């Protein structure tokens, strides 16, 4: 949107993306850990190590 000259909408979308990404990174390990019975920190570390190429 910023390329088309609509900077407020582009900035709003960027802020929304950052907020959603931050919330997802915080909540996803807790939810996955609860479902499989692991501690959230162990789940977060496993997800991080598993995503490395």
Buried (B, 14 or more C-beta within 10 A) or exposed (E): EEEEEEEEEBEEEEEEEEEEEEEEEEEBBBEBBEEEEBEBEEBBEBBEEEEEE
